Structure formats: C-alpha cells, structure tokens
Amino acid sequence: MRRGIAVVVLLAFGVAHADDAPAAEPAPVVPAPEVYTPPEPMTPAEPVPPIIEPLQPIHHKVDHRVAAALTLTGAYTLFGGWMYLAWYRQHKPLSQFKWGGDDEPCKSTFSRCGLIGWAGDTTYAGGEDKFGHAWSTMSLARGGAELLYQWGGFGRTTSMLVSTGLAELLFIGVEVRDGFFFEFSFSDLGGDTVGALAALALMQWPRLDEMFDFRVQYFPSDIYLRKLSGSSPCPTGGCSRWNIAEDYSGQTYLLAFHLSSIHALRDMEYGTFSRFVDLTLGFDTRNYKPPPDAASMAVPKQQMFIGISLNAQGVFDWLLDDHHKTARKITHGMFEVFNLPFTSLPVLEHDHSPTGMVMGGGA
C-alpha cells in the first residue's frame, strides 16, 4: 500500500515540474525545394549588319603652283613689254643718269610746298601721276596675290608678301630706267610704296577691305582718241599710241567707302540699296597730260570732290549671288579696283588751275 502511494506521489511531483520546464523551440521550417524548370531553348538572334557609311567622293586638289607662277611671270613680261612700247621706244636716252623728280621746286623740304609739291599745280600731270603709281602697284599686288593663293594654292601670307614685293620691285625698276630716259622720281617711288602698303593692309584686314576701295574710273579723253587716230600733234616721246596710262584727262581716282559696311544700315528692311552706293573722295586733272593742242586754248585744271558713286562690285555680287561663283569672283575682283565710266557724281567740288607754266615730263 505504501509502495503504491509513493509511486503516485512521484508521478504527481514529476508532472508538476514538467509544467514548470521551458517549452522546446519549434524546429525550423525547411522550404520545399523548388521544382526545376528547364529554360526554353533560345532562338539564335539575327546577325546585326555592320554600319558602313557610304564612301564620299575624294576630291584631289590639283596643284596649280607651277601654272600660277608661270602665269604671273607671263603677266609681268607682257606688262614690261607694254611699258617699253608706251614709254621708252620713241624716247631717246639721256646722256647720263638723272636724279631728282617731277615735283614743284621748293625752297624747303618741310614747307607746305615740300609736303604737297608732288601734287603741285604746275607739275606735268598735276599730281595725278602719283595716284596712278599708287593704284597700279596696289592693283598688281592684289591681283597677283589672288592668283597665287586662290588658284595656285600657295599660303595666304606667302602669296601676299611675294606678290606685293614683285609689284614694288617692278616699279623700282621703272624708276631706275626712268633715270636713263626722264629722271628718277622719289615721289613716284613714294606713290608706289603707298600703293604696296595699301595692298598689304587691305589683304591683311578683311574688315578694312569691306569698308574701303581705291578705284580708278576711266574713259578715253578726246585728246587721246585723237592721238590714236594720228590726228593730234604732240612732243617727241609723248606720241606713243600705247601710252594709255598717261591719259590723265580720262582718269578719276576714287577712295570709296561702302555704305554696306555699316551692317545696321545694310540689314534694315530697305537696306539693300547700301550695297549699290558708295561715298567717295575723288581727284582728277584735265588738260595736263596728254598735252592739249595749242589751238584749243584748253586750261589745265585740278579737281577734288566729295560725292557718291555706283558700287558695281555690290551690284554684280547681288546679281550673280551664289549661282555663278566663277563669274562673281571675276567681277568682284575687277570692280575692287575699277569704277564704271560716268557712274560717280560730285556733290561738293573744288577746281583749281595753275598760276604758272606747267612743267614737261612723263612716265
């Protein structure tokens, strides 16, 4: 009996302590393994064609350097031949080389006469020959530079310096030869140098070139036309029919300012007109050279004026636009230095006639 009671007490004690013991942690849940699904077979992608740009035509620049150099040499040779026919063939050489000039005689180099004596009213051309020297040197320098650079393919700076140097050397040679036939003129050489420097400045600074031109307006004078027909008497050495360069009575020199260089004016609604009109400073002489017939009683006259002029360069640039590039280049260069006859109009004008005897001279 005691043994049965002890068993019951022990069982009750164990159950009581079992209730006080900590509960066991639950076992972690292991996820069920995913069912493996084999990937779908990939279809091969279409090949991507390589990007190939279409071949551009290759423009091989033709080297015209030799041709341009030969062309310029030929032009100078022809010009030299013309000068011989016009100035020296019918003129006897002097007995010795003559230094000096064809300026007005002045007592002082630093006087008013000394400064502007080259354009004195008693000089053989009234000073217009100096404008002719400057214009000729400038035109040769600019034309040669365009030939060497645009067509020949030479460097821009090289073309400018070579062409300007050749033009200056040519007219130095003219003055040296003049010393054996007429006289070496320092003021002529000064005009040549001014023209060379003007060419360099206009080529070096495009904005300056856009604003200004130095042009000559020419139409043969009556006395020159009579010389061509052989009906005009003139002194020995001045009768060459080839000497169109000294037909100063038919020439007018213009410093032209392009109104179109004022961009605000050009871009206005009606500003297109500015492409066709220039403001000008003009100078010319009449009845100096060729010398007029004595029977005509013509009085030599210097003329200076402020006026306006047709800008033929602007007209042809506008007409030809970009459709005729070659023709546009030709007319642009031509009317850079030439003015169409009868297209300048003096507004304010001053005329002056000499008070003394006009000196002889030439070339």
Order of alpha helices (4+ residues) and beta strands (2+ residues): alpha-alpha-beta-alpha-alpha-alpha-beta-alpha-alpha-beta-alpha-beta-alpha-beta-beta-alpha-alpha-beta-beta
